[in-house]
Amino acid sequence: MNPRMFFTTFIATVFLFTGIAIAAEYQATSKAGDLEVMLTIDKNPPVVGKNNATIAIKDGSGQPVTDASVRLEFGMPAMPGMPAMNYKADAVLSDGIYKTPLTFSMAGPWFINTKILRNKKIVTAKFNVDVQ
Ligand SMILES: [Cu+2]
């Protein structure tokens, strides 16, 4: 392999792996009041069992918000043979973003309501994921 071909192959490989790394995370953005909330889950699609979620929050001027309390209320509405399921997880601030494990008990559509308490006000960012 000549150096030029090696270089081309190398670049192609880097792009391939970068693409896979991006696709391997679930990511969605939602508004909560004047806040912009980005939810990232380390698996795409999210899976039955343990997933790791991170929540990044920006205020109306695009500045990171790190003085909030963040709680995820997630679950499924009732369906045939299954009562409504509701769970809570308090996210912990680490390196400027909020983190928590999220455990889904079954496949299907789940809601994730991200409750943000800041300045004595609670706002909610709503997400929906399809767990596999
Ligand atoms: Cu269900």
Residues whose N, C-alpha, C, O or C-beta is under 5 A from the ligand:
A	BS01	CU	M76 M79 M82
